[in-house]
């Protein structure tokens, strides 16, 4: 197929904090560089979802004279941690009992989408070419190096045949290509396999994070108050060893953000992370703050949380992996924006210095590893390297105690190394050996169903396009997953994409791809590793306002 082609010095895939920071820093290093940034969402910020608490350290480094002009939301004024002991009881931890890295002094409660929209404006003012609505669908590999990417075709029907409005994707060539797709990046996953980037790393680990934005009565609004916690509704009472935690942030304008993070190493295939989130909101600690309020937005997203031990090699011939595409989030702080930004800035400096020295492109930029090792980002991730493994191995109580002691006594100099060797998708037990979970019906006031939630995600897909959720073997969902794990895709998907239907007394899997909110949980948690998430037509998917 003939494709239009464009040449750039640097091509960046992804308009999140890592990609935009890299684009800005490249232009700061050398204004003459031709830099192109692709964003699969309809606009910058459309697909971005985070709690979100911002440590502004990287923003200050990136834009020291303008960082305070960014949409910084509300500064944290009150920081509390609770353990939910049951459906009705909660214990607030004293400040001294909270691991030091979970304190949020100097942080801001923000909308990640709004921050990145602003960063996009800064990038464009420096001359970065930003193309929203264009998904990078294929790698261009030449002679063992990454040469660029191909954007997805527009105007294909369900069978992949060109329609009357068909427009072939473009080939975008770069001397270097930076991949900043976010958690479980479609191309990042291919690069990790192609260049064996995980050979020296532990398996990556993930969670699914939910978020709802609510408008609440003025007398219930406490701007700057931050609540975190763990315990109920997740725990070991059902024998599933599910783990995670909740957050509740008070923003400006009588709005609050409530969410639940569920680790994807859970064992009970009957567990539904979405329904656990709906149950959480009925705890008195949460319910009293939401009472009389209105839910105005909903979303969910996979979180890359393996940390230092799970970081793949981030450099390869012709490019770099940055941000959550690699896994730079510091899960001990439940923060990844500042670390993603820093990884992008380090990548920009590495690429710009190489090109300034006469590099024609395509090298394996191994010096990026040295720059990373010498940065505060590496120091931060090393300090938190055992955090997730301790929780997985010892549970929330003993694991939390270990993390408190390690952070108080040793920090990054800890003599202990805990590894987490089992991938999340291998954790599910047989459905017949686990107890089904009878979730209550949503009340329409605090708890809701999936379809009404998807409506609030503003997700949109042209139904007459190829299904972007591909099965490597179409028989596996019914022949393997259903009898073995009761086809858990019906429950781990937060958008009702996967359904088992009976046709002529025979079960079959139906994929409602138009519901997809691009969380990528299916690509991660499917126990048969049979589902492959690929980008749909550019501009499709959710459109998150203020998330």
Secondary structure as UniProt FT lines:
FT   STRAND          5..13
FT   HELIX           17..29
FT   TURN            31..32
FT   STRAND          35..39
FT   TURN            44..47
FT   STRAND          53..55
FT   HELIX           57..62
FT   TURN            64..66
FT   HELIX           67..69
FT   STRAND          74..75
FT   STRAND          78..84
FT   STRAND          90..92
FT   HELIX           95..97
FT   HELIX           100..102
FT   TURN            105..106
FT   STRAND          107..109
FT   HELIX           112..125
FT   TURN            126..127
FT   STRAND          129..132
FT   STRAND          136..142
FT   TURN            143..144
FT   STRAND          145..151
FT   STRAND          154..156
FT   TURN            158..159
FT   STRAND          162..167
FT   STRAND          171..179
FT   TURN            183..184
FT   HELIX           186..194
FT   TURN            195..200
FT   STRAND          206..215
FT   HELIX           218..220
FT   TURN            223..224
FT   STRAND          225..231
FT   TURN            232..233
FT   TURN            237..238
FT   STRAND          244..250
FT   TURN            253..254
FT   STRAND          255..263
FT   TURN            264..265
FT   TURN            269..270
FT   HELIX           273..280
FT   TURN            281..282
FT   HELIX           284..290
FT   TURN            291..292
FT   STRAND          294..304
FT   HELIX           308..310
FT   STRAND          315..317
FT   STRAND          319..321
FT   HELIX           323..325
FT   TURN            326..327
FT   TURN            331..334
FT   HELIX           337..356
FT   TURN            357..358
FT   HELIX           367..373
FT   HELIX           376..383
FT   TURN            384..386
FT   HELIX           387..409
FT   HELIX           411..413
FT   HELIX           424..426
FT   HELIX           431..433
FT   HELIX           450..456
FT   TURN            457..458
FT   STRAND          469..471
FT   TURN            474..475
FT   HELIX           477..482
FT   HELIX           483..485
FT   HELIX           489..492
FT   TURN            494..495
FT   STRAND          498..503
FT   TURN            504..505
FT   STRAND          506..511
FT   HELIX           513..515
FT   HELIX           521..525
FT   TURN            527..528
FT   STRAND          531..533
FT   TURN            538..539
//
